[in-house]
Amino acid sequence: MSTINVIPEYKDFNEFYIQAVLPYKEKNPTDIRLDGKMLGSTRKVSAYFWYLDKKWEVGADTHIDRLKLAFEACKESDEPFKIKYTRDKKGEYLVIKGQPLRDKKFYVYSVDSK
């Protein structure tokens, strides 16, 4: 019998960071990404959280240091993210305000816009 993996869902980014990222980092202090890998992309989702009444998915290849930057930004503002459109204009993703768009290593996409 196979195991069914349920992707956790959090009410906001802060809850996601405190309940999922911090314990993961404590158990895996050398990991730089949520999936434990060093390179490569993946379509796997680590978790969902809600932001501005939309459900967002966090890609497993998101870098933990970027999540920490986002968590710190949440302490400074109620709206720490900017919503951007994907290249094909069919989807949306989040960027951390004040962070460069290139080499962002922060992969958070709207669930509704797929």
Backbone as numpy.savetxt, mean C-alpha at the origin, in Angstrom:
# Nx Ny Nz CAx CAy CAz Cx Cy Cz
-6.74 -30.77 0.75 -7.58 -29.59 0.75 -6.69 -28.35 0.75
-7.00 -27.40 -0.09 -6.18 -26.19 -0.18 -6.66 -25.14 0.82
-5.73 -24.29 1.20 -6.03 -23.22 2.13 -6.52 -22.00 1.37
-7.55 -21.37 1.87 -8.06 -20.15 1.26 -7.45 -18.97 1.99
-6.73 -18.15 1.25 -6.12 -16.96 1.84 -7.07 -15.78 1.70
-7.45 -15.22 2.82 -8.32 -14.06 2.83 -7.44 -12.82 3.00
-7.59 -11.88 2.09 -6.80 -10.66 2.16 -7.44 -9.73 3.18
-6.68 -9.29 4.19 -7.27 -8.44 5.23 -7.67 -7.06 4.71
-8.69 -6.51 5.35 -9.19 -5.18 5.00 -9.20 -4.31 6.25
-8.72 -3.06 6.11 -8.60 -2.15 7.24 -9.41 -0.89 6.98
-9.86 -0.24 8.07 -10.73 0.93 7.92 -10.00 2.14 7.37
-8.67 2.20 7.55 -7.89 3.31 7.01 -6.42 2.91 6.93
-5.61 3.80 6.40 -4.19 3.49 6.22 -3.48 3.30 7.56
-3.79 4.14 8.54 -3.14 4.02 9.85 -3.37 2.65 10.47
-4.60 2.19 10.41 -4.92 0.87 10.96 -4.13 -0.21 10.22
-4.06 -0.11 8.90 -3.28 -1.07 8.11 -1.82 -1.06 8.55
-1.25 0.12 8.68 0.17 0.21 9.03 0.44 -0.37 10.42
-0.38 0.01 11.39 -0.17 -0.43 12.77 -0.44 -1.92 12.95
-1.51 -2.43 12.33 -1.89 -3.82 12.55 -1.22 -4.82 11.62
-0.76 -4.36 10.45 -0.17 -5.30 9.49 1.32 -5.05 9.25
1.69 -3.82 8.96 3.07 -3.54 8.57 4.03 -3.62 9.76
3.70 -2.98 10.87 4.60 -3.00 12.02 4.87 -4.42 12.53
3.85 -5.26 12.72 4.14 -6.64 13.15 4.95 -7.42 12.11
4.67 -7.19 10.82 5.44 -7.87 9.77 6.91 -7.47 9.84
7.16 -6.18 9.99 8.53 -5.68 10.04 9.26 -6.19 11.28
8.53 -6.32 12.37 9.13 -6.84 13.60 9.57 -8.30 13.43
8.75 -9.09 12.74 9.07 -10.50 12.50 10.12 -10.68 11.40
10.17 -9.73 10.47 11.05 -9.84 9.30 11.86 -8.54 9.13
12.76 -8.25 10.05 13.45 -6.95 10.04 14.32 -6.68 8.82
14.73 -7.71 8.10 15.60 -7.49 6.94 14.83 -7.33 5.64
13.53 -7.62 5.64 12.73 -7.49 4.43 12.55 -6.02 4.06
12.64 -5.73 2.76 12.42 -4.35 2.31 11.05 -4.18 1.66
10.43 -5.32 1.28 9.10 -5.28 0.66 8.14 -6.16 1.44
6.85 -5.95 1.22 5.84 -6.74 1.92 5.85 -8.21 1.53
6.32 -8.51 0.31 6.36 -9.91 -0.12 7.67 -10.60 0.24
8.59 -9.87 0.86 9.86 -10.46 1.29 10.90 -10.59 0.19
10.56 -10.22 -1.03 11.49 -10.32 -2.15 12.30 -9.04 -2.29
13.36 -9.14 -3.08 14.21 -7.98 -3.32 13.85 -7.28 -4.64
13.49 -8.08 -5.64 13.23 -7.54 -6.98 11.99 -8.16 -7.60
11.57 -7.57 -8.70 10.47 -8.11 -9.47 9.14 -7.51 -9.07
8.20 -7.60 -9.98 6.86 -7.09 -9.68 5.93 -8.28 -9.45
4.80 -7.98 -8.88 3.81 -9.02 -8.60 2.42 -8.41 -8.66
1.46 -9.23 -8.92 0.06 -8.78 -8.91 -0.62 -9.14 -7.59
0.13 -9.72 -6.68 -0.44 -10.12 -5.39 -0.77 -8.89 -4.55
-1.83 -9.01 -3.79 -2.30 -7.93 -2.93 -2.03 -8.31 -1.48
-1.44 -7.39 -0.73 -1.15 -7.65 0.69 -2.34 -7.34 1.58
-3.04 -6.25 1.27 -4.16 -5.83 2.11 -4.98 -4.78 1.38
-6.14 -4.51 1.96 -7.00 -3.43 1.49 -7.17 -2.43 2.62
-7.33 -1.15 2.26 -7.72 -0.15 3.24 -8.61 0.88 2.56
-9.30 1.67 3.38 -10.23 2.67 2.86 -9.61 4.05 3.00
-9.79 4.86 1.95 -9.31 6.24 1.94 -10.25 7.05 1.06
-10.78 8.13 1.59 -11.74 9.00 0.89 -12.90 8.20 0.28
-13.46 7.33 1.10 -14.63 6.52 0.72 -14.38 5.58 -0.45
-13.13 5.22 -0.68 -12.79 4.25 -1.73 -11.93 3.15 -1.11
-12.08 1.98 -1.67 -11.27 0.84 -1.23 -10.00 0.78 -2.08
-8.86 0.65 -1.41 -7.56 0.64 -2.08 -6.83 -0.65 -1.75
-6.10 -1.18 -2.73 -5.31 -2.39 -2.50 -3.83 -2.05 -2.48
-3.13 -2.69 -1.56 -1.69 -2.48 -1.41 -0.98 -3.65 -2.07
-0.18 -3.36 -3.09 0.57 -4.39 -3.79 1.63 -5.00 -2.88
1.83 -6.31 -3.01 2.80 -7.01 -2.18 4.23 -6.56 -2.45
4.47 -5.92 -3.61 5.82 -5.44 -3.93 6.08 -4.02 -3.43
5.17 -3.48 -2.63 5.36 -2.16 -2.05 6.49 -2.21 -1.01
7.33 -1.19 -1.04 8.46 -1.11 -0.11 8.01 -0.61 1.26
8.52 -1.26 2.28 8.12 -0.95 3.65 8.53 0.46 4.05
9.69 0.93 3.58 10.11 2.29 3.94 9.15 3.34 3.37
8.54 3.07 2.21 7.56 4.00 1.65 6.28 4.00 2.48
5.92 2.84 3.01 4.75 2.76 3.87 4.99 3.57 5.15
6.22 3.53 5.64 6.54 4.32 6.83 6.44 5.82 6.51
6.92 6.22 5.33 6.78 7.63 4.92 5.31 8.04 4.87
4.48 7.16 4.33 3.05 7.45 4.25 2.43 7.54 5.64
2.85 6.67 6.54 2.35 6.70 7.91 2.72 8.01 8.59
3.96 8.45 8.38 4.39 9.73 8.94 3.59 10.89 8.33
3.31 10.80 7.04 2.51 11.84 6.38 1.09 11.87 6.93
0.57 10.72 7.33 -0.78 10.66 7.92 -0.84 11.40 9.25
0.27 11.45 9.95 0.32 12.18 11.22 0.25 13.69 10.98
0.74 14.13 9.82 0.79 15.55 9.49 -0.50 16.07 8.86
-1.24 15.18 8.19 -2.38 15.63 7.41 -3.47 14.56 7.36
-4.71 15.00 7.21 -5.81 14.05 7.03 -5.83 13.51 5.60
-5.17 14.20 4.69 -5.10 13.77 3.30 -3.64 13.70 2.85
-2.94 12.63 3.24 -1.52 12.51 2.93 -1.22 12.03 1.51
-2.27 11.64 0.77 -2.08 11.08 -0.56 -2.71 11.97 -1.63
-2.17 11.83 -2.85 -2.79 12.40 -4.04 -3.31 11.24 -4.86
-4.48 11.41 -5.45 -5.03 10.39 -6.34 -4.63 10.74 -7.76
-4.01 9.79 -8.45 -3.58 9.97 -9.83 -4.27 8.93 -10.70
-4.37 9.24 -11.99 -4.92 8.27 -12.94 -3.80 7.43 -13.54
-4.13 6.17 -13.82 -3.18 5.30 -14.51 -3.01 5.81 -15.94
-2.02 5.31 -16.63 -1.73 5.79 -17.99 -2.92 5.66 -18.93
-3.67 4.57 -18.79 -4.82 4.36 -19.68 -6.08 5.10 -19.20
-5.96 5.81 -18.10 -7.06 6.60 -17.52 -8.23 5.73 -17.04
-8.03 4.43 -16.94 -9.09 3.53 -16.50 -9.01 3.22 -15.01
-7.90 3.55 -14.39 -7.71 3.24 -12.98 -7.14 4.42 -12.23
-7.08 4.25 -10.92 -6.50 5.29 -10.06 -5.48 4.65 -9.13
-4.52 5.45 -8.73 -3.54 4.99 -7.75 -3.19 6.14 -6.83
-2.61 5.80 -5.69 -2.23 6.82 -4.72 -0.73 7.08 -4.77
-0.38 8.34 -4.57 1.02 8.72 -4.36 1.08 9.50 -3.05
2.20 9.41 -2.39 2.40 10.14 -1.14 2.72 11.59 -1.51
1.98 12.52 -0.93 2.23 13.94 -1.23 3.67 14.29 -0.91
4.31 15.00 -1.84 5.68 15.42 -1.64 6.73 14.41 -2.09
6.30 13.24 -2.54 7.24 12.21 -2.99 7.29 12.20 -4.52
8.44 11.84 -5.09 8.55 11.80 -6.56 7.68 10.71 -7.17
7.21 10.95 -8.39 6.39 9.95 -9.07 7.23 8.80 -9.61
8.44 9.09 -10.04 9.32 8.04 -10.56 9.92 7.24 -9.41
10.09 5.97 -9.65 10.72 5.08 -8.67 10.02 5.18 -7.32
8.70 5.20 -7.35 7.92 5.46 -6.13 7.92 4.30 -5.15
7.93 3.06 -5.64 7.96 1.87 -4.79 6.79 1.81 -3.81
5.72 2.49 -4.16 4.50 2.57 -3.35 3.35 2.22 -4.29
2.86 0.99 -4.22 1.91 0.48 -5.20 0.54 0.27 -4.56
-0.27 1.32 -4.61 -1.60 1.29 -4.01 -2.59 1.74 -5.08
-3.52 0.84 -5.43 -4.46 1.08 -6.52 -5.90 0.97 -6.04
-6.77 1.74 -6.67 -8.19 1.70 -6.35 -8.76 0.36 -6.81
-9.56 -0.24 -5.96 -10.19 -1.52 -6.29 -11.32 -1.31 -7.29
-12.05 -0.22 -7.15 -13.22 0.04 -7.99 -12.89 0.35 -9.43
-11.67 0.79 -9.68 -11.35 1.29 -11.02 -10.66 0.26 -11.90
-10.79 -1.00 -11.59 -10.12 -2.02 -12.42 -10.99 -2.48 -13.55
